[in-house]
Amino acid sequence: MKYLFNNMESTAPVEAGETYDVTIEDTAREGDGIARVSGFVIFVPSTKVGDEVTIKVTKVMRKFAFGELV
């Protein structure tokens, strides 16, 4: 995880449109939950730390992604 932002590889371990079972590990400043898949950060609105949820990835950026509850 600590080298994630130095990693120039642009292939994310998640794909837009795919679903994943994740645990919300943290909260972003804006209040969205943060989940990780292979260390890759996914922001998930309407969740809180400790939630075990199924999400659908809606948008993938180079260093993070956005998801929604399914």
PDB file of N, H, CA, C and O in Angstrom:
ATOM      1  N   MET A   1       0.822  -1.208   0.000  1.00  0.00           N
ATOM      2  CA  MET A   1       0.000   0.000   0.000  1.00  0.00           C
ATOM      3  C   MET A   1       0.857   1.260   0.000  1.00  0.00           C
ATOM      4  O   MET A   1       0.523   2.227  -0.684  1.00  0.00           O
ATOM      5  N   LYS A   2       1.956   1.268   0.754  1.00  0.00           N
ATOM      6  H   LYS A   2       2.227   0.482   1.310  1.00  0.00           H
ATOM      7  CA  LYS A   2       2.727   2.501   0.901  1.00  0.00           C
ATOM      8  C   LYS A   2       3.364   2.968  -0.400  1.00  0.00           C
ATOM      9  O   LYS A   2       3.731   4.137  -0.517  1.00  0.00           O
ATOM     10  N   TYR A   3       3.504   2.076  -1.382  1.00  0.00           N
ATOM     11  H   TYR A   3       3.206   1.126  -1.287  1.00  0.00           H
ATOM     12  CA  TYR A   3       4.104   2.466  -2.656  1.00  0.00           C
ATOM     13  C   TYR A   3       3.058   2.726  -3.735  1.00  0.00           C
ATOM     14  O   TYR A   3       3.419   2.968  -4.887  1.00  0.00           O
ATOM     15  N   LEU A   4       1.789   2.682  -3.397  1.00  0.00           N
ATOM     16  H   LEU A   4       1.496   2.485  -2.461  1.00  0.00           H
ATOM     17  CA  LEU A   4       0.716   2.814  -4.387  1.00  0.00           C
ATOM     18  C   LEU A   4       0.862   4.075  -5.233  1.00  0.00           C
ATOM     19  O   LEU A   4       0.690   4.014  -6.450  1.00  0.00           O
ATOM     20  N   PHE A   5       1.174   5.212  -4.622  1.00  0.00           N
ATOM     21  H   PHE A   5       1.314   5.261  -3.633  1.00  0.00           H
ATOM     22  CA  PHE A   5       1.194   6.456  -5.377  1.00  0.00           C
ATOM     23  C   PHE A   5       2.471   6.627  -6.196  1.00  0.00           C
ATOM     24  O   PHE A   5       2.542   7.510  -7.051  1.00  0.00           O
ATOM     25  N   ASN A   6       3.478   5.793  -5.943  1.00  0.00           N
ATOM     26  H   ASN A   6       3.420   5.076  -5.248  1.00  0.00           H
ATOM     27  CA  ASN A   6       4.681   5.826  -6.773  1.00  0.00           C
ATOM     28  C   ASN A   6       4.577   4.834  -7.917  1.00  0.00           C
ATOM     29  O   ASN A   6       5.441   4.795  -8.793  1.00  0.00           O
ATOM     30  N   ASN A   7       3.529   4.039  -7.911  1.00  0.00           N
ATOM     31  H   ASN A   7       2.827   4.071  -7.200  1.00  0.00           H
ATOM     32  CA  ASN A   7       3.338   3.025  -8.938  1.00  0.00           C
ATOM     33  C   ASN A   7       2.795   3.691 -10.202  1.00  0.00           C
ATOM     34  O   ASN A   7       1.686   4.226 -10.196  1.00  0.00           O
ATOM     35  N   MET A   8       3.564   3.660 -11.267  1.00  0.00           N
ATOM     36  H   MET A   8       4.464   3.226 -11.271  1.00  0.00           H
ATOM     37  CA  MET A   8       3.149   4.329 -12.494  1.00  0.00           C
ATOM     38  C   MET A   8       2.260   3.437 -13.365  1.00  0.00           C
ATOM     39  O   MET A   8       1.762   3.880 -14.399  1.00  0.00           O
ATOM     40  N   GLU A   9       2.062   2.201 -12.956  1.00  0.00           N
ATOM     41  H   GLU A   9       2.467   1.841 -12.116  1.00  0.00           H
ATOM     42  CA  GLU A   9       1.220   1.293 -13.722  1.00  0.00           C
ATOM     43  C   GLU A   9      -0.218   1.805 -13.706  1.00  0.00           C
ATOM     44  O   GLU A   9      -0.748   2.162 -12.654  1.00  0.00           O
ATOM     45  N   SER A  10      -0.840   1.836 -14.879  1.00  0.00           N
ATOM     46  H   SER A  10      -0.410   1.546 -15.734  1.00  0.00           H
ATOM     47  CA  SER A  10      -2.161   2.450 -14.970  1.00  0.00           C
ATOM     48  C   SER A  10      -3.291   1.424 -14.934  1.00  0.00           C
ATOM     49  O   SER A  10      -4.461   1.792 -15.034  1.00  0.00           O
ATOM     50  N   THR A  11      -2.956   0.146 -14.791  1.00  0.00           N
ATOM     51  H   THR A  11      -2.006  -0.153 -14.709  1.00  0.00           H
ATOM     52  CA  THR A  11      -4.013  -0.861 -14.770  1.00  0.00           C
ATOM     53  C   THR A  11      -4.513  -1.048 -13.347  1.00  0.00           C
ATOM     54  O   THR A  11      -3.790  -1.543 -12.482  1.00  0.00           O
ATOM     55  N   ALA A  12      -5.743  -0.652 -13.115  1.00  0.00           N
ATOM     56  H   ALA A  12      -6.330  -0.249 -13.817  1.00  0.00           H
ATOM     57  CA  ALA A  12      -6.364  -0.779 -11.798  1.00  0.00           C
ATOM     58  C   ALA A  12      -6.824  -2.226 -11.614  1.00  0.00           C
ATOM     59  O   ALA A  12      -7.121  -2.909 -12.594  1.00  0.00           O
ATOM     60  N   PRO A  13      -6.884  -2.702 -10.348  1.00  0.00           N
ATOM     61  CA  PRO A  13      -7.339  -4.072 -10.094  1.00  0.00           C
ATOM     62  C   PRO A  13      -8.863  -4.201 -10.120  1.00  0.00           C
ATOM     63  O   PRO A  13      -9.396  -5.270  -9.824  1.00  0.00           O
ATOM     64  N   VAL A  14      -9.560  -3.131 -10.468  1.00  0.00           N
ATOM     65  H   VAL A  14      -9.127  -2.263 -10.709  1.00  0.00           H
ATOM     66  CA  VAL A  14     -11.021  -3.168 -10.564  1.00  0.00           C
ATOM     67  C   VAL A  14     -11.440  -2.624 -11.927  1.00  0.00           C
ATOM     68  O   VAL A  14     -10.679  -1.915 -12.585  1.00  0.00           O
ATOM     69  N   GLU A  15     -12.661  -2.967 -12.342  1.00  0.00           N
ATOM     70  H   GLU A  15     -13.279  -3.543 -11.807  1.00  0.00           H
ATOM     71  CA  GLU A  15     -13.183  -2.482 -13.622  1.00  0.00           C
ATOM     72  C   GLU A  15     -14.545  -1.849 -13.414  1.00  0.00           C
ATOM     73  O   GLU A  15     -15.350  -2.334 -12.620  1.00  0.00           O
ATOM     74  N   ALA A  16     -14.802  -0.757 -14.135  1.00  0.00           N
ATOM     75  H   ALA A  16     -14.148  -0.363 -14.781  1.00  0.00           H
ATOM     76  CA  ALA A  16     -16.110  -0.109 -14.080  1.00  0.00           C
ATOM     77  C   ALA A  16     -17.171  -1.103 -14.546  1.00  0.00           C
ATOM     78  O   ALA A  16     -16.987  -1.813 -15.535  1.00  0.00           O
ATOM     79  N   GLY A  17     -18.285  -1.140 -13.811  1.00  0.00           N
ATOM     80  H   GLY A  17     -18.435  -0.564 -13.008  1.00  0.00           H
ATOM     81  CA  GLY A  17     -19.378  -2.043 -14.153  1.00  0.00           C
ATOM     82  C   GLY A  17     -19.326  -3.374 -13.418  1.00  0.00           C
ATOM     83  O   GLY A  17     -20.316  -4.105 -13.388  1.00  0.00           O
ATOM     84  N   GLU A  18     -18.178  -3.695 -12.825  1.00  0.00           N
ATOM     85  H   GLU A  18     -17.374  -3.101 -12.850  1.00  0.00           H
ATOM     86  CA  GLU A  18     -18.040  -4.952 -12.081  1.00  0.00           C
ATOM     87  C   GLU A  18     -18.465  -4.767 -10.632  1.00  0.00           C
ATOM     88  O   GLU A  18     -18.424  -3.655 -10.104  1.00  0.00           O
ATOM     89  N   THR A  19     -18.876  -5.863  -9.987  1.00  0.00           N
ATOM     90  H   THR A  19     -18.910  -6.766 -10.415  1.00  0.00           H
ATOM     91  CA  THR A  19     -19.270  -5.807  -8.576  1.00  0.00           C
ATOM     92  C   THR A  19     -18.209  -6.500  -7.724  1.00  0.00           C
ATOM     93  O   THR A  19     -17.538  -7.429  -8.172  1.00  0.00           O
ATOM     94  N   TYR A  20     -18.075  -6.026  -6.489  1.00  0.00           N
ATOM     95  H   TYR A  20     -18.621  -5.271  -6.125  1.00  0.00           H
ATOM     96  CA  TYR A  20     -17.081  -6.552  -5.559  1.00  0.00           C
ATOM     97  C   TYR A  20     -17.676  -6.573  -4.162  1.00  0.00           C
ATOM     98  O   TYR A  20     -18.452  -5.690  -3.796  1.00  0.00           O
ATOM     99  N   ASP A  21     -17.308  -7.596  -3.374  1.00  0.00           N
ATOM    100  H   ASP A  21     -16.677  -8.313  -3.671  1.00  0.00           H
ATOM    101  CA  ASP A  21     -17.672  -7.650  -1.962  1.00  0.00           C
ATOM    102  C   ASP A  21     -16.516  -7.025  -1.194  1.00  0.00           C
ATOM    103  O   ASP A  21     -15.384  -7.501  -1.271  1.00  0.00           O
ATOM    104  N   VAL A  22     -16.800  -5.963  -0.457  1.00  0.00           N
ATOM    105  H   VAL A  22     -17.720  -5.576  -0.394  1.00  0.00           H
ATOM    106  CA  VAL A  22     -15.745  -5.221   0.230  1.00  0.00           C
ATOM    107  C   VAL A  22     -16.158  -4.895   1.664  1.00  0.00           C
ATOM    108  O   VAL A  22     -17.331  -4.980   2.028  1.00  0.00           O
ATOM    109  N   THR A  23     -15.171  -4.524   2.459  1.00  0.00           N
ATOM    110  H   THR A  23     -14.218  -4.455   2.164  1.00  0.00           H
ATOM    111  CA  THR A  23     -15.401  -4.003   3.811  1.00  0.00           C
ATOM    112  C   THR A  23     -14.941  -2.552   3.810  1.00  0.00           C
ATOM    113  O   THR A  23     -13.854  -2.238   3.324  1.00  0.00           O
ATOM    114  N   ILE A  24     -15.768  -1.674   4.354  1.00  0.00           N
ATOM    115  H   ILE A  24     -16.651  -1.929   4.748  1.00  0.00           H
ATOM    116  CA  ILE A  24     -15.411  -0.258   4.440  1.00  0.00           C
ATOM    117  C   ILE A  24     -14.390  -0.114   5.564  1.00  0.00           C
ATOM    118  O   ILE A  24     -14.674  -0.442   6.716  1.00  0.00           O
ATOM    119  N   GLU A  25     -13.190   0.383   5.220  1.00  0.00           N
ATOM    120  H   GLU A  25     -12.960   0.650   4.284  1.00  0.00           H
ATOM    121  CA  GLU A  25     -12.081   0.430   6.170  1.00  0.00           C
ATOM    122  C   GLU A  25     -11.840   1.805   6.765  1.00  0.00           C
ATOM    123  O   GLU A  25     -11.207   1.924   7.814  1.00  0.00           O
ATOM    124  N   ASP A  26     -12.337   2.845   6.106  1.00  0.00           N
ATOM    125  H   ASP A  26     -12.851   2.748   5.254  1.00  0.00           H
ATOM    126  CA  ASP A  26     -12.007   4.199   6.546  1.00  0.00           C
ATOM    127  C   ASP A  26     -13.081   5.150   6.032  1.00  0.00           C
ATOM    128  O   ASP A  26     -13.973   4.749   5.284  1.00  0.00           O
ATOM    129  N   THR A  27     -12.983   6.423   6.443  1.00  0.00           N
ATOM    130  H   THR A  27     -12.258   6.748   7.050  1.00  0.00           H
ATOM    131  CA  THR A  27     -13.917   7.439   5.976  1.00  0.00           C
ATOM    132  C   THR A  27     -13.138   8.588   5.361  1.00  0.00           C
ATOM    133  O   THR A  27     -12.172   9.072   5.950  1.00  0.00           O
ATOM    134  N   ALA A  28     -13.552   9.024   4.180  1.00  0.00           N
ATOM    135  H   ALA A  28     -14.337   8.631   3.701  1.00  0.00           H
ATOM    136  CA  ALA A  28     -12.911  10.156   3.505  1.00  0.00           C
ATOM    137  C   ALA A  28     -13.380  11.456   4.147  1.00  0.00           C
ATOM    138  O   ALA A  28     -14.371  11.475   4.877  1.00  0.00           O
ATOM    139  N   ARG A  29     -12.665  12.536   3.871  1.00  0.00           N
ATOM    140  H   ARG A  29     -11.860  12.520   3.278  1.00  0.00           H
ATOM    141  CA  ARG A  29     -13.039  13.847   4.425  1.00  0.00           C
ATOM    142  C   ARG A  29     -14.459  14.229   4.057  1.00  0.00           C
ATOM    143  O   ARG A  29     -15.158  14.856   4.853  1.00  0.00           O
ATOM    144  N   GLU A  30     -14.897  13.857   2.857  1.00  0.00           N
ATOM    145  H   GLU A  30     -14.329  13.347   2.211  1.00  0.00           H
ATOM    146  CA  GLU A  30     -16.251  14.209   2.399  1.00  0.00           C
ATOM    147  C   GLU A  30     -17.316  13.315   3.021  1.00  0.00           C
ATOM    148  O   GLU A  30     -18.510  13.550   2.835  1.00  0.00           O
ATOM    149  N   GLY A  31     -16.889  12.282   3.766  1.00  0.00           N
ATOM    150  H   GLY A  31     -15.919  12.091   3.918  1.00  0.00           H
ATOM    151  CA  GLY A  31     -17.846  11.412   4.438  1.00  0.00           C
ATOM    152  C   GLY A  31     -18.092  10.095   3.736  1.00  0.00           C
ATOM    153  O   GLY A  31     -18.764   9.221   4.284  1.00  0.00           O
ATOM    154  N   ASP A  32     -17.562   9.932   2.531  1.00  0.00           N
ATOM    155  H   ASP A  32     -17.016  10.641   2.086  1.00  0.00           H
ATOM    156  CA  ASP A  32     -17.720   8.661   1.818  1.00  0.00           C
ATOM    157  C   ASP A  32     -16.892   7.583   2.517  1.00  0.00           C
ATOM    158  O   ASP A  32     -15.846   7.862   3.102  1.00  0.00           O
ATOM    159  N   GLY A  33     -17.387   6.344   2.440  1.00  0.00           N
ATOM    160  H   GLY A  33     -18.237   6.117   1.964  1.00  0.00           H
ATOM    161  CA  GLY A  33     -16.621   5.222   2.955  1.00  0.00           C
ATOM    162  C   GLY A  33     -15.492   4.902   1.990  1.00  0.00           C
ATOM    163  O   GLY A  33     -15.587   5.166   0.791  1.00  0.00           O
ATOM    164  N   ILE A  34     -14.416   4.327   2.533  1.00  0.00           N
ATOM    165  H   ILE A  34     -14.339   4.113   3.506  1.00  0.00           H
ATOM    166  CA  ILE A  34     -13.286   3.916   1.709  1.00  0.00           C
ATOM    167  C   ILE A  34     -13.108   2.411   1.832  1.00  0.00           C
ATOM    168  O   ILE A  34     -12.926   1.876   2.926  1.00  0.00           O
ATOM    169  N   ALA A  35     -13.164   1.738   0.682  1.00  0.00           N
ATOM    170  H   ALA A  35     -13.312   2.173  -0.206  1.00  0.00           H
ATOM    171  CA  ALA A  35     -12.885   0.307   0.622  1.00  0.00           C
ATOM    172  C   ALA A  35     -11.611   0.137  -0.193  1.00  0.00           C
ATOM    173  O   ALA A  35     -11.200   1.046  -0.914  1.00  0.00           O
ATOM    174  N   ARG A  36     -10.991  -1.026  -0.074  1.00  0.00           N
ATOM    175  H   ARG A  36     -11.325  -1.764   0.512  1.00  0.00           H
ATOM    176  CA  ARG A  36      -9.792  -1.294  -0.879  1.00  0.00           C
ATOM    177  C   ARG A  36      -9.894  -2.675  -1.509  1.00  0.00           C
ATOM    178  O   ARG A  36     -10.338  -3.633  -0.876  1.00  0.00           O
ATOM    179  N   VAL A  37      -9.473  -2.761  -2.773  1.00  0.00           N
ATOM    180  H   VAL A  37      -9.112  -1.983  -3.288  1.00  0.00           H
ATOM    181  CA  VAL A  37      -9.354  -4.036  -3.476  1.00  0.00           C
ATOM    182  C   VAL A  37      -7.895  -4.104  -3.913  1.00  0.00           C
ATOM    183  O   VAL A  37      -7.448  -3.291  -4.723  1.00  0.00           O
ATOM    184  N   SER A  38      -7.156  -5.071  -3.379  1.00  0.00           N
ATOM    185  H   SER A  38      -7.520  -5.730  -2.721  1.00  0.00           H
ATOM    186  CA  SER A  38      -5.713  -5.192  -3.644  1.00  0.00           C
ATOM    187  C   SER A  38      -4.987  -3.873  -3.359  1.00  0.00           C
ATOM    188  O   SER A  38      -4.068  -3.498  -4.087  1.00  0.00           O
ATOM    189  N   GLY A  39      -5.403  -3.172  -2.298  1.00  0.00           N
ATOM    190  H   GLY A  39      -6.150  -3.477  -1.707  1.00  0.00           H
ATOM    191  CA  GLY A  39      -4.773  -1.918  -1.921  1.00  0.00           C
ATOM    192  C   GLY A  39      -5.269  -0.700  -2.689  1.00  0.00           C
ATOM    193  O   GLY A  39      -4.901   0.430  -2.369  1.00  0.00           O
ATOM    194  N   PHE A  40      -6.100  -0.924  -3.697  1.00  0.00           N
ATOM    195  H   PHE A  40      -6.399  -1.842  -3.957  1.00  0.00           H
ATOM    196  CA  PHE A  40      -6.612   0.158  -4.548  1.00  0.00           C
ATOM    197  C   PHE A  40      -7.841   0.779  -3.894  1.00  0.00           C
ATOM    198  O   PHE A  40      -8.790   0.071  -3.559  1.00  0.00           O
ATOM    199  N   VAL A  41      -7.828   2.092  -3.713  1.00  0.00           N
ATOM    200  H   VAL A  41      -7.057   2.668  -3.985  1.00  0.00           H
ATOM    201  CA  VAL A  41      -8.887   2.795  -2.977  1.00  0.00           C
ATOM    202  C   VAL A  41     -10.148   2.966  -3.830  1.00  0.00           C
ATOM    203  O   VAL A  41     -10.088   3.353  -4.997  1.00  0.00           O
ATOM    204  N   ILE A  42     -11.293   2.663  -3.203  1.00  0.00           N
ATOM    205  H   ILE A  42     -11.342   2.349  -2.255  1.00  0.00           H
ATOM    206  CA  ILE A  42     -12.600   2.876  -3.848  1.00  0.00           C
ATOM    207  C   ILE A  42     -13.460   3.671  -2.871  1.00  0.00           C
ATOM    208  O   ILE A  42     -13.667   3.259  -1.730  1.00  0.00           O
ATOM    209  N   PHE A  43     -13.956   4.813  -3.334  1.00  0.00           N
ATOM    210  H   PHE A  43     -13.788   5.147  -4.261  1.00  0.00           H
ATOM    211  CA  PHE A  43     -14.839   5.647  -2.506  1.00  0.00           C
ATOM    212  C   PHE A  43     -16.273   5.181  -2.694  1.00  0.00           C
ATOM    213  O   PHE A  43     -16.747   5.031  -3.820  1.00  0.00           O
ATOM    214  N   VAL A  44     -16.973   4.949  -1.560  1.00  0.00           N
ATOM    215  H   VAL A  44     -16.589   5.070  -0.645  1.00  0.00           H
ATOM    216  CA  VAL A  44     -18.342   4.435  -1.607  1.00  0.00           C
ATOM    217  C   VAL A  44     -19.231   5.304  -0.716  1.00  0.00           C
ATOM    218  O   VAL A  44     -19.131   5.231   0.509  1.00  0.00           O
ATOM    219  N   PRO A  45     -20.107   6.134  -1.317  1.00  0.00           N
ATOM    220  CA  PRO A  45     -21.013   6.968  -0.517  1.00  0.00           C
ATOM    221  C   PRO A  45     -22.018   6.129   0.280  1.00  0.00           C
ATOM    222  O   PRO A  45     -22.276   4.972  -0.050  1.00  0.00           O
ATOM    223  N   SER A  46     -22.571   6.723   1.316  1.00  0.00           N
ATOM    224  H   SER A  46     -22.361   7.664   1.583  1.00  0.00           H
ATOM    225  CA  SER A  46     -23.625   6.110   2.138  1.00  0.00           C
ATOM    226  C   SER A  46     -23.168   4.844   2.856  1.00  0.00           C
ATOM    227  O   SER A  46     -23.961   3.925   3.060  1.00  0.00           O
ATOM    228  N   THR A  47     -21.895   4.793   3.238  1.00  0.00           N
ATOM    229  H   THR A  47     -21.251   5.540   3.072  1.00  0.00           H
ATOM    230  CA  THR A  47     -21.388   3.653   4.006  1.00  0.00           C
ATOM    231  C   THR A  47     -20.589   4.188   5.188  1.00  0.00           C
ATOM    232  O   THR A  47     -20.214   5.359   5.229  1.00  0.00           O
ATOM    233  N   LYS A  48     -20.338   3.298   6.152  1.00  0.00           N
ATOM    234  H   LYS A  48     -20.643   2.346   6.119  1.00  0.00           H
ATOM    235  CA  LYS A  48     -19.534   3.675   7.309  1.00  0.00           C
ATOM    236  C   LYS A  48     -18.535   2.568   7.615  1.00  0.00           C
ATOM    237  O   LYS A  48     -18.689   1.434   7.163  1.00  0.00           O
ATOM    238  N   VAL A  49     -17.519   2.910   8.381  1.00  0.00           N
ATOM    239  H   VAL A  49     -17.394   3.832   8.749  1.00  0.00           H
ATOM    240  CA  VAL A  49     -16.458   1.965   8.724  1.00  0.00           C
ATOM    241  C   VAL A  49     -17.057   0.697   9.323  1.00  0.00           C
ATOM    242  O   VAL A  49     -17.905   0.758  10.213  1.00  0.00           O
ATOM    243  N   GLY A  50     -16.607  -0.448   8.827  1.00  0.00           N
ATOM    244  H   GLY A  50     -15.918  -0.499   8.104  1.00  0.00           H
ATOM    245  CA  GLY A  50     -17.074  -1.735   9.333  1.00  0.00           C
ATOM    246  C   GLY A  50     -18.167  -2.361   8.485  1.00  0.00           C
ATOM    247  O   GLY A  50     -18.451  -3.551   8.625  1.00  0.00           O
ATOM    248  N   ASP A  51     -18.791  -1.573   7.598  1.00  0.00           N
ATOM    249  H   ASP A  51     -18.561  -0.606   7.483  1.00  0.00           H
ATOM    250  CA  ASP A  51     -19.834  -2.124   6.729  1.00  0.00           C
ATOM    251  C   ASP A  51     -19.219  -3.162   5.781  1.00  0.00           C
ATOM    252  O   ASP A  51     -18.174  -2.918   5.178  1.00  0.00           O
ATOM    253  N   GLU A  52     -19.873  -4.314   5.655  1.00  0.00           N
ATOM    254  H   GLU A  52     -20.722  -4.513   6.145  1.00  0.00           H
ATOM    255  CA  GLU A  52     -19.482  -5.317   4.662  1.00  0.00           C
ATOM    256  C   GLU A  52     -20.553  -5.255   3.584  1.00  0.00           C
ATOM    257  O   GLU A  52     -21.701  -5.633   3.815  1.00  0.00           O
ATOM    258  N   VAL A  53     -20.170  -4.776   2.406  1.00  0.00           N
ATOM    259  H   VAL A  53     -19.237  -4.469   2.218  1.00  0.00           H
ATOM    260  CA  VAL A  53     -21.156  -4.468   1.373  1.00  0.00           C
ATOM    261  C   VAL A  53     -20.724  -4.998   0.006  1.00  0.00           C
ATOM    262  O   VAL A  53     -19.557  -5.318  -0.219  1.00  0.00           O
ATOM    263  N   THR A  54     -21.689  -5.081  -0.885  1.00  0.00           N
ATOM    264  H   THR A  54     -22.637  -4.821  -0.702  1.00  0.00           H
ATOM    265  CA  THR A  54     -21.409  -5.376  -2.282  1.00  0.00           C
ATOM    266  C   THR A  54     -21.532  -4.059  -3.026  1.00  0.00           C
ATOM    267  O   THR A  54     -22.533  -3.351  -2.908  1.00  0.00           O
ATOM    268  N   ILE A  55     -20.498  -3.740  -3.794  1.00  0.00           N
ATOM    269  H   ILE A  55     -19.685  -4.315  -3.890  1.00  0.00           H
ATOM    270  CA  ILE A  55     -20.505  -2.482  -4.534  1.00  0.00           C
ATOM    271  C   ILE A  55     -20.357  -2.747  -6.026  1.00  0.00           C
ATOM    272  O   ILE A  55     -19.854  -3.785  -6.455  1.00  0.00           O
ATOM    273  N   LYS A  56     -20.810  -1.773  -6.792  1.00  0.00           N
ATOM    274  H   LYS A  56     -21.219  -0.929  -6.443  1.00  0.00           H
ATOM    275  CA  LYS A  56     -20.585  -1.781  -8.240  1.00  0.00           C
ATOM    276  C   LYS A  56     -19.685  -0.589  -8.526  1.00  0.00           C
ATOM    277  O   LYS A  56     -20.003   0.539  -8.150  1.00  0.00           O
ATOM    278  N   VAL A  57     -18.560  -0.839  -9.193  1.00  0.00           N
ATOM    279  H   VAL A  57     -18.302  -1.756  -9.498  1.00  0.00           H
ATOM    280  CA  VAL A  57     -17.632   0.236  -9.519  1.00  0.00           C
ATOM    281  C   VAL A  57     -18.235   1.061 -10.656  1.00  0.00           C
ATOM    282  O   VAL A  57     -18.608   0.522 -11.698  1.00  0.00           O
ATOM    283  N   THR A  58     -18.325   2.383 -10.439  1.00  0.00           N
ATOM    284  H   THR A  58     -18.022   2.820  -9.592  1.00  0.00           H
ATOM    285  CA  THR A  58     -18.953   3.256 -11.431  1.00  0.00           C
ATOM    286  C   THR A  58     -17.939   4.018 -12.268  1.00  0.00           C
ATOM    287  O   THR A  58     -18.202   4.339 -13.427  1.00  0.00           O
ATOM    288  N   LYS A  59     -16.768   4.313 -11.680  1.00  0.00           N
ATOM    289  H   LYS A  59     -16.554   4.052 -10.739  1.00  0.00           H
ATOM    290  CA  LYS A  59     -15.755   5.072 -12.419  1.00  0.00           C
ATOM    291  C   LYS A  59     -14.379   4.707 -11.886  1.00  0.00           C
ATOM    292  O   LYS A  59     -14.174   4.672 -10.673  1.00  0.00           O
ATOM    293  N   VAL A  60     -13.439   4.438 -12.775  1.00  0.00           N
ATOM    294  H   VAL A  60     -13.605   4.467 -13.760  1.00  0.00           H
ATOM    295  CA  VAL A  60     -12.079   4.088 -12.377  1.00  0.00           C
ATOM    296  C   VAL A  60     -11.124   5.174 -12.854  1.00  0.00           C
ATOM    297  O   VAL A  60     -11.066   5.497 -14.041  1.00  0.00           O
ATOM    298  N   MET A  61     -10.375   5.730 -11.902  1.00  0.00           N
ATOM    299  H   MET A  61     -10.422   5.467 -10.938  1.00  0.00           H
ATOM    300  CA  MET A  61      -9.344   6.722 -12.201  1.00  0.00           C
ATOM    301  C   MET A  61      -7.993   6.015 -12.091  1.00  0.00           C
ATOM    302  O   MET A  61      -7.942   4.811 -11.841  1.00  0.00           O
ATOM    303  N   ARG A  62      -6.908   6.752 -12.274  1.00  0.00           N
ATOM    304  H   ARG A  62      -6.949   7.730 -12.476  1.00  0.00           H
ATOM    305  CA  ARG A  62      -5.595   6.110 -12.222  1.00  0.00           C
ATOM    306  C   ARG A  62      -5.237   5.620 -10.819  1.00  0.00           C
ATOM    307  O   ARG A  62      -4.642   4.553 -10.667  1.00  0.00           O
ATOM    308  N   LYS A  63      -5.596   6.394  -9.795  1.00  0.00           N
ATOM    309  H   LYS A  63      -6.079   7.261  -9.918  1.00  0.00           H
ATOM    310  CA  LYS A  63      -5.165   6.045  -8.439  1.00  0.00           C
ATOM    311  C   LYS A  63      -6.294   5.651  -7.502  1.00  0.00           C
ATOM    312  O   LYS A  63      -6.045   5.238  -6.370  1.00  0.00           O
ATOM    313  N   PHE A  64      -7.528   5.774  -7.961  1.00  0.00           N
ATOM    314  H   PHE A  64      -7.730   6.110  -8.881  1.00  0.00           H
ATOM    315  CA  PHE A  64      -8.670   5.420  -7.114  1.00  0.00           C
ATOM    316  C   PHE A  64      -9.890   5.195  -7.991  1.00  0.00           C
ATOM    317  O   PHE A  64      -9.851   5.417  -9.201  1.00  0.00           O
ATOM    318  N   ALA A  65     -10.968   4.753  -7.368  1.00  0.00           N
ATOM    319  H   ALA A  65     -10.999   4.573  -6.385  1.00  0.00           H
ATOM    320  CA  ALA A  65     -12.213   4.513  -8.113  1.00  0.00           C
ATOM    321  C   ALA A  65     -13.397   4.956  -7.268  1.00  0.00           C
ATOM    322  O   ALA A  65     -13.254   5.239  -6.078  1.00  0.00           O
ATOM    323  N   PHE A  66     -14.569   5.012  -7.896  1.00  0.00           N
ATOM    324  H   PHE A  66     -14.685   4.781  -8.862  1.00  0.00           H
ATOM    325  CA  PHE A  66     -15.811   5.318  -7.216  1.00  0.00           C
ATOM    326  C   PHE A  66     -16.746   4.127  -7.376  1.00  0.00           C
ATOM    327  O   PHE A  66     -16.773   3.482  -8.424  1.00  0.00           O
ATOM    328  N   GLY A  67     -17.508   3.844  -6.332  1.00  0.00           N
ATOM    329  H   GLY A  67     -17.486   4.369  -5.480  1.00  0.00           H
ATOM    330  CA  GLY A  67     -18.462   2.749  -6.402  1.00  0.00           C
ATOM    331  C   GLY A  67     -19.767   3.149  -5.750  1.00  0.00           C
ATOM    332  O   GLY A  67     -19.870   4.193  -5.105  1.00  0.00           O
ATOM    333  N   GLU A  68     -20.770   2.291  -5.932  1.00  0.00           N
ATOM    334  H   GLU A  68     -20.687   1.443  -6.456  1.00  0.00           H
ATOM    335  CA  GLU A  68     -22.072   2.513  -5.299  1.00  0.00           C
ATOM    336  C   GLU A  68     -22.579   1.204  -4.750  1.00  0.00           C
ATOM    337  O   GLU A  68     -22.202   0.129  -5.217  1.00  0.00           O
ATOM    338  N   LEU A  69     -23.440   1.301  -3.751  1.00  0.00           N
ATOM    339  H   LEU A  69     -23.746   2.174  -3.371  1.00  0.00           H
ATOM    340  CA  LEU A  69     -24.028   0.099  -3.159  1.00  0.00           C
ATOM    341  C   LEU A  69     -24.932  -0.585  -4.179  1.00  0.00           C
ATOM    342  O   LEU A  69     -25.610   0.073  -4.967  1.00  0.00           O
ATOM    343  N   VAL A  70     -24.929  -1.907  -4.151  1.00  0.00           N
ATOM    344  H   VAL A  70     -24.378  -2.442  -3.511  1.00  0.00           H
ATOM    345  CA  VAL A  70     -25.824  -2.648  -5.047  1.00  0.00           C
ATOM    346  C   VAL A  70     -26.985  -3.173  -4.240  1.00  0.00           C
ATOM    347  O   VAL A  70     -27.870  -3.831  -4.787  1.00  0.00           O
TER     348      VAL A  70
END
